[in-house]
Amino acid sequence: MEGSSVVMMVIGMVVIWGGLVASVGYAIRTGRQARKADTDR
Amino acid sequence: MHREEWGSRWGFILAAVGSAIGLGNIWRFPYIAFDNGGGAFFLPYLFALLTAGLPLLILEYTLGHRLRGSAPLTLRRLSKKTEWIGWWQVGIGFIISSYYAVVLAWAAAYTYYSVGTQWGDNPEQFFLGSFLQAPDTPGDVNTIVPAVLIPLILIWVVTLVIGVRGVKRGIETATKVMIPLLVVTFGALVLRAVTLPGATAGLDSLFRPDFGALTDGAVWTAAYGQIFFSLSIAFAIMITYSSYLPRSSDLTNNALIAGFANSSFELLAGIGVFAAIGFMASSQGVAVDEVAQQGVLLAFVAFPQIINTFPALNSLFGVLFFGSLVLAGLSSLISIVEVYVSALRDKFGLERTTAVLVGGGACALVSVLYATDGGLFLLDTADSFINNFGIVLAGLAEVVAVAWFLRRLGVLQRHANRVSDVTIGWGWRISLAVITPLVLGYMTFDNFRTTITQGYEDYPTGLLLIAGWGAALVALIFGIVVSLRRWDPEVLDFDTHTLDREEVHT
């Protein structure tokens, strides 16, 4: 594979799969915080 | 009537992701990316995701969640003048599901044919001749094809049983099984594909950037089209699904997850498909662009050829590929059927089972049309016209009505921000009020211009008039006619659903 193809593949993976991981991670974190707030109340 | 609800946040997300991930992710995206700048295509693709896909997804989640109804009821609660758009989208969903089920029937049949690679040494002849019995002249319809009809009945039975079981016990449970299974089966296929000889040549063709393509408007239109058709937006699914969310549910981050999950699967599919195409090109000693295909021919002709050439376990990889198509398509089909089941229940006060049997049963009967020897041409025509003159136009009508005629973006934005973890701002409103209508408007103009001047695939005018323009027009007329029928006053008399009143149950 050419270098430019590898770079574009890596960028695509980082942005798209990274976006998924970040949004799922954020949902898990906020879900935990909400549950903790409910328990503390 | 008490509205059903999802059992959990992840149940809703998996159902939404299952709806978005469909056949187009596997057989459309890879070729569109390859044909529109390769690696450079990711720039317009991401731009389209951020400025049209995600904003529209958030809009539909917010509409359904705030107004808590099927698309017609949600749009009726928004304004008396917009109900017809909801029914138009229901009509579009009905037509799409009638032929989509048939493609799933093909995939189910091919899952069986994979055992022993029963398509033989000439997959094209097997698909068009032995299997579909397609006539030489598009538009000819002579007989029902039992090899398609039998798996079609099976697909409809599974779909309607899931529908009858309801939102939580049916759709949610099914997608909780289907989506992880899809990721595992397709993931296994991709892992094998990228280790085949010649795979890197295929990946090189897919990702090699042609930045000069970015100055071509058609590339940007292709990116918006891919995002638009891929995310299940503008044909009422996401409004319906989000209407089943509990009151205190996140909307914006759920949209981000669903949008990125859909794109993630598309990227995975691109890698798997082009690695396999690179392998086929390498084994035939030809360039990748000579064998690169999309759509029906990629799935049912090119992939059987590729599977024939696999060094080992041919049957297993055939089952994995066509099984993945069935899983991806089935989770989308059940979401489309839910659109008209939900609408029938809201408008006519039907029980779920009755609505599923009436709506789904009628659609199953219509789908037999596509299980005939002329079904391939009927299906291809209906798909092109209902996409270009149904979904795109209905999406344009929806966004223009909400953003410009009713001017409701502000109040919807406040609702989304009140319940969500990630807040949206002026960028969301600009995307929906300016960028999305401009892009959809241009796509509509271009679709009309191209189809009127060039026709479609050299098909006869009679076929285009009936299966193409006719199907698109029937959906619109259906929308207008059904919206004239009065609602049960109790359904509409729900003042907590008045949009301008601040939500009390946060």
Interface residues (C-beta under 8 A of the other chain):
Chain A: M1 E2 S4 S5 V6 V7 M8 M9 I11 G12 M13 V15 I16 W17 G19 L20 S23 V24 Y26 A27 T30 G31
Chain B: R9 G38 G39 A40 F42 L46 T200 L203 D204 L206 F207 R208 P209 D250 N253 N254 L256 I257 F260 A261 S263 S264 L267 I271 D421 V422
